Structure formats: structure tokens, C-alpha cells
Amino acid sequence: MWTSSLCDDLAKYDIMEQFSSSFGILVNLLADRYTPTDKDAYPVERLPESLNPKSVLDFILYGVLTYSAQSEMKFDARAAGLPTLEPAYAEKLLQHLFLECITRQWRSECDGRSRLSIWSPMPWSVLSKRELPTGQTFPERMNSQAPILNDKFLDEDGPETNRLRRVLGSPSDIPWLGARHDSHPARVPLPAYVSLRRNALKAGTQSLHADAALWLGAMTFGVLEAVLNIHIPESMLLTPGLRPDESVISGTRVLRLMGTWMLHMKQAHSHEHAGGGETKHLQHGRKAVQVLERALRALEEERDFNCASVFRRAGFKREEMQNIVGSILLTILPLCRVVGMQIGWASLSGLAFLNRVLDGSSLGLCSAARTFCKDRILGAGWCPYLISGIEKSSTGCKLLSNFSRLSPHLETTADEHERCTEVACIPHIVTDVSTYPPRHTRPSCTCNCIHPLLEDVERLLSSDVVPVVVYDGKALSIRSSTDTPYVAFSHIWADGMGSTAETGLRACTASRLAGLAKALLPGTVGAFWIDSLCVPGSLALCNKAIQLMNPTLRGAAKVLAIDNSIRAQCSLKKPWEENLLRIAAAAWQQRIWTLPEGLLARELYFEFAEGPVNVQAELSANAPQFVESTGLTNVSADSTDGQLLPVRREWGEYLSAIPVLDSRIGQDDAAECEVDSVDLSLTRIIELLQSRPSMLPEDELLAVATLLTGQTDIGALLSIRSDSEESVVQQRMRAFLLKMRTVPQSFPMYAIPRLSLPGFTWAPRALATVIPECYTSVGDATCTEHGLLARYHLAWLDRRVSITLLDKCENVDTHGIPPDHWQALATLRTQTSPFNFVLWGQSGQLFGDCIDALLFLDSEAFRVCSEDESGRYVNCAAVCTTPELEYLTNAGSVDSDPRHFCYVAPCILYRTSSRAREEEVSEPLLGEVANSWVLLR
């Protein structure tokens, strides 16, 4: 009975982690020697005829098979021609323990090889057996010479190399596990790459770690050679690692290799096309696409980390595997982009799959690469809140891979962002404005705070005139903005310049600001506006200054954005790729009030190390030269690439991470921005707010109203006051939506923080929390005093469903849907599908206790969810009715009058793989979908 205790306890652990590598070598050799076919079942009742009684390995295998058969107790051992083992006495415990452990590992190894490994380049995978016939040979050596890397890409931070990173992304250094790549045939199929090197290993060295090293070699050198169709020696890509005796595949060298090959292919294609070599070119493309698909699926297979995983077999931990696979992905995904950019290959059938992987719609590799990049970024000390905008602005991993190369700007210590979250940067939170001390420009400075005469500020504000200040080196004086050109400063309080007109700023800071204003407006007195000197702390005057924010910003000759991290790490001497990423990750980018300050500026400048820089103008001046200096095509642009202006064509993905610049450029590369031409619809405003959750929630709509002066009433919002901050936030949102009237129709469909006000539970609590699906969906609704009016696709339930929250639905396979924090509200049936459906909701998003119907944005999405294998879930809104609401509905005089409903919850309707039985009619039935006017309360 010892096997049911001791060995079962051992089975709970990964044996490969508990034993030395020699144990793994033995398991590997046993599985190489004999792996049962799919038709075989345990126990193996007949011994393989090929067993050699003189072989020690076969002797052990004989014992494993014999022990396996007897331990199953499923047949008569003597009848099968196998000797029986005597009872396990204490002195034989060690032998039995050895056989038990080795048998379990042998079985696991065989299962992984024969049942779970399909795409792997290892010789036992399903495709490897199919692609690599027994006895196939390859040339002894590769005669072709390795390519010489193009001099254009020798400078790691040169313009061509940086543009290559912008187009492809930045490959990461890949840990090299020591496999021998050189001295073997090159440009061979992936299974042959492994088999040739595996067969060349000395007897007794075919360890599981060696298999993992060969797998890594195949997925790097093997894939690159097969796709690029060139010989790549180890010396071209391998460089010393951070630790002694460690080597890595250099990501920079991989990038240079890709750039060199792209330029070579462009030149070679023109010659081949002229000489009739088009067929050979297409054959190369088809092979490249096939190799990349195989590699991508093998990477996805390895990520499962089951018993077929070469890294799990070799004793690697999951985190180690994820690090290796993530670094390989940052080479394979750019390689997919390279292949997709080649002339003549756009129509290749397999390219569509590669593009789906790149945009994240197929497999989970793009998401895995993004997670790998994000982990590296956070590990370097970056604030998760500051990088959230970059993360949200792109769906691929190019931007994140480039950003992961940058070091963070740290004000104090390396762990200053340790307590930060994705919704808050702790060092940038000013908790008490009244006790916040303005800082000096230098730690050694001891100057006092200075401020303008408050009476002068009050006099101008009371007359609806924007006050500006002038510093003469001794004192601050107030002037009227109507006859004085001025610079408006946009900053963040945590950088040391937060204050009010009553307290003022340090004299050294005022002197620095005056100098910047004179530099931007030479020949003037250097007048400037900054909230710290021009906005009083008293409520009445502060409200007046807020109401004048729009004319304040529009009237400024120039607006200068000041951020400590931008000034410290951005420079005209640095690549613009780095400058733009650092602006995107700056705290200025996340502050709510910097949105109108940046959008409403005539000319927007950022303070670099050299001083004020008009980024928009610099990008316009530099973009054409990048286009002319390289032969590369930006893969991120679509078929309209030629119609885009140079700045947008060259920097589109980077600009998407800086929404203010993106909106200012629009369709005009001019350095000056006509504010009236900027698209400031509510949908665009919501999009711009995605990376700017306000530290002061009640300020969000005030900043938005500054941008939408013709559509909202900022005075009415300011007049809403209460002792409760939450009450102010909710009442302002209600007033704002009523004034806007036209809002996205999809507000009720998605799980976002909502209002708790009667008739407005469908509305978002804050615009910055609205997810992209809410504002990218087609269709508008009308906000009324009674609720939300819109046309929806309505499906009634055959009976009312009372909500009972469940963690899961029994006998229902959900395949990982829904995401975290969702719970099952009900199991439903439909008339058009044989499968059961689960309705998912969130406990914190329930505004009722029963459901009468579901609302959908369109009937096609519901049909696809119900019938088509391409879609399994659809977002919807659960609603219910009451006798009072039914009376209002029935009182309508025409068919166009709306049906009245109470909003219950945003939901996900998910089609399971469980079929509904005909005799089971207990589940509520969801009826046909019909288009109808609906008023949500």
C-alpha cells in the first residue's frame, strides 16, 4: 500500500524540479526509445520486439513496462508472458520507489509527446512526424555566406534604426540556453533543425534541458534562417549577457538583421521581377508564412505549460517560461510585420492569420507580448498610472516594446512608485491644497514667496477680464490680458508650482517663469498667466476664473507645458521616438486640466532640456526627411497611407499615446492650431479623457465644459454645491448629460461606474471611466428628464426572472467567460439555438432584483451569438417593467411611442457548449429580437 501514500505524495510535485538532470536524461532516453502510439493504452500488454536484452536502457524500459503492467492489475501477467514481482518487502522499497517514479515520468513524457504536442518543432510532435519523413537527409554544410549587416543600422540610436523600431517594434534580448547552432545545415524545416542537432548529441547528454535549448534554437535561429532564407551564424546574433558565462540573442542585432534583409529584398525583387523570377519570390513568401504560422502556434502551445511543454519537462518554472516565450515573441511578431510588408506577398493566403495575431484577434500571443513588455516596464520602476495611457492607446505591442527600452524619471528613490496603482500616482497626489508648500527651483535657494496684489486680481476677474502677471525681478504686477500678449503656463501641482493668488510662488520660480515667457515672446515684457498667481483661493473668485478658462487659453499667444520629467529627459539631441514616449508617460499627460490647456492653445510648447520646443512644428519639419531617407513602408498605416500627411503617416501610433497632440495635428501639419477646427464632440472628449482620471472627481466636468462652451453651461455646473463630494459629482453629471442631450446609445451596455440617481442609473459616474466600447459603437440616444430615449433591439423573456447571484452555473462550460468579478444571473434558452445561455452580471452593477427583457445594440450581434461559431457572447442590458411603467407604455397613442423600462444591469449573454434538452423546459425562454423605441429610467 506504500504506493498510494508515498508515491502519491511525490506525484503532487514536479519530479523534474526535485531530481538532478540525470533523472531527466533517463526519462528523455526512455521516451525516445519507446513511446506508445495513440492506439496503445496503459498498461502496455506486449513488449516491443525491438528491445535488446544487452542494452542497459532497454533493461530499464523492460522494468518500466513490466511494473506499469502489474501496477494496473488489469490482466494476468503470466498469461502475457511477463514475470511477476514478489511482494514489496521493506528491503525492496527503494527499487519499487525508483520504478514508480520513473514510470510516472515516462508516462507523462509519452502523453505529452503523443497527445498534446502538435505544433512543436520537437521531432515527436504531430506535425514534425508528418513533415519529416524517416530517412530524409540534408546537406552536410551550408555553403552560402552570412549577410553583411547594412551600415545604415550600425548606430543603435541612429535615425534609420529608430525608424525601424517605430515600424517593427523593439526585439528583446533572448536568453540563450547553450544549444549548438553552428556546424549544421541551415535553412531547414524546424523539425529538421532540432532532429539534426539532437541526433548529434553525445550519448547520455540528451537531457530535458538540452531539449529546451534546442527548442529555443529552433524558434530563434531556425525561424530566422527559414523565413529570411539566409545562413545566420551564432556570432551574428549572440552577445555576452549580464552574468558571467551567459549569452543572449541580441534584440538590437536581430533588428539590424531584419532591416538589412528588407533593403536587400526591395533591391532583389526589382531585379527578379525584371528577369522573370516572380514565381521564386512567391514560393519564398509562402514558405515564410508557413514557418511563421508554425512558430506562432508552437509558442501558443508552449504557453499552456502542460506536460508537453519543453520548459516544464526541463524543470523551468512558469515565470521563467513566460520570460523566454515573451522575449521570443518580440522577435517573431516583428518578423511577421516584415513578411507582411514585402512587395508581392500581400495576397498570400496565410498572411491573414499573421495579421490577426498581430492585431490580437487570433491566439493570445499579442496579449502575452504586451504583458511581457508591461512587466519589464514596471520592473524598471515606472509608475503603472503614468504608463496606462500608452498601454491603452495601442492594441499591438510595438509601442510598449519600444517604451520598455527607456528608464523612468525618478524624483527621489528607485521605489517611489511602489505604492502606485493603475488609477493613481501616489507621489503626484496633493491631498491638502491649503498646506501644500511651493518649491524652490534649487534646493539651496532660500527666497520667500511673492504674490500679486489680490485687489488687482479681483478687480479684473470681476470685470470678466483675464489677469496676467509681469515680474520685474523685484515684484509681481497685474496687467489686463486685453492689451498685453502673454504666455499661459500648463503644469502639474506636484512639481512644486501649485498655489493660489493669495499664497503666490517662490521668487526664484517667478523669475524662471518670466524668463521662459520672454524667450517665447521676445521684445515684450514677458507677461504670463499661471493659475498659481492668477486664480484666487476664495470660492467666488475661483469660480469666476474657471468660467474664464476658455478665453484665458484661447487668448494666450503661446501655451507652455511644464513637467519635471519632460524637462529632465526630453531633448532636441535625442530621437523623437524617445521624446514622444516620454511626453506620453509624463504626469502632465494624465492631469485633467491639461487637456483644455493643451487643446485650446494657439501654439503649444513643451519645456525640453534646451528650453521651450514646439513639438508639432519639429515633427512637421522632420517627417519628410525620414520618408526620403529609407525605403521602409510603415506597416501600421492602411491602404490610405499615401493620403495621410507626413506627421500622421510617420508618427500616428506615437501620437495616439498623446491625445492632445493627436487632436491638434488632425489633418493639418501646421504649427498653429485653429481651435475651432478641432473635433470636440462628446465622443471625442470621452476618448481624450481615457488616460486622465481626475484626482478631484468634481473637476472633470468643469474641464470638459471649458472645451464645450457652446454646448454646456459651466456656470450652472459650478452652482451645484453640497456638503457631499459624491452628491456634487452625480448631480453635475446629470445636469451635464441633460444639457448635452445627445449621448452614446451604448452607455447602458457595459460595466462602468454609474450614477445612483433615479432615472439615471444607466449613466456613467465619470466620463474618464467610460470604456472604448461605449463610445466607438454606432448610434446615439437622447438624454431626457425622464431617462434615456433610444431605439434598441428588444427581446422579451417568457417569464420574469428573479436575480440570484451564483459564482457559476452547474453543468455549463463557460470557457473562461466572463472576466473576473462577474457572476451568473440566470441560465436561458433561445428559440434559434440548441445551446444553453448564461446571463452574466456584476453584483456592484445591479439596480433591480428581476429581469423581464434584454436590450441589444443590434440584432446581428445577437444572431451571431446565438447561431454562428465565430461569436459566443454579446453585451446587452437587462431591464424590467412595473405596472406604472406598463401604464405609461400602453398610454402611448402611436407605435412610435417608447416602451418604458427600469434599468437593471449591464450584462453579457454567453452561449455555452451545453445543449438544452428537449424535455428540459424549466429555463426561461428568450424571445425574438424586435427593434423598438425604449425609455430607460
Secondary structure, DSSP 8 states (H G I E B T S, - for coil): -GGGTHHHHHHTS-HHHHS-HHHHHHHHHHHHH----TT--SS--S--TT--TT-HHHHHHHHHHHHHHHHHT-S-TTTTT--------GGGHHHHHHHHHHHHHHHHHHHIIIII-SS-SSTTSHHHHHHS-TT----SS--S------GGG-STTSHHHHHHHHHH-----EEE-----SSS--S--HHHHHHHHHHTS-TT---HHHHHHHHHHIIIIIHHHHHHTS---HHHHEEE-SSTT-EEE-HHHHHHHHHHHHHHHHHHHHHHHHTT-HHHHHHHHHHHHHHHHHHHHHHHHHHT-STT-HHHHTT--HHHHHHHHHHHHHHHHHHHHHHHTSTT-TT-TTHHHHHHHHTTSSSSHHHHHHHHHHHHHHHTT--TTTTHHHHHH-SSSHHHHHHTTS----SS-TTTTTT-BTTB-GGG--S-GGG-----SSTT----EE---HHHHHHHHHTT--EEEEE-SS-EEEEETTSS-EEEEE--GGGTT---TTT-EEHHHHHHHHHHHHHHSTTS--EEE-HHHHS-SSHHHHHHHHHTHHHHHHH-SEEEE--HHHHHH--TTS-HHHHHHHHHTSGGGG-TTHHHHHHS-SSEEEEETTEEE-HHHHHHHHHHHHHHH-----TTS-TTGGGS-HHHHHHHHHHHTSHHHHHHHTT---SS--GGGS---HHHHHHHGGG---SSGGGHHHHHHHH-TTTS-HHHHHT---S-HHHHHHHHHHHHHHHH-EEETTGGGS---B--STT-TTSBS-GGG--HHHHHSS-EEEEETTEEEEEEEEEEEEEEEE---BS--TT---TT-S-TT-EEEEEEEESS-SEEEEEEE-GGG---SEEEEEEES-HHHHHHHHH-TT--EEEEEEEE--HHHHHHHHT-SSTTS-EEEEEEEEEEEEEEEEE--TT---S-EEEEEEEEEEEE-
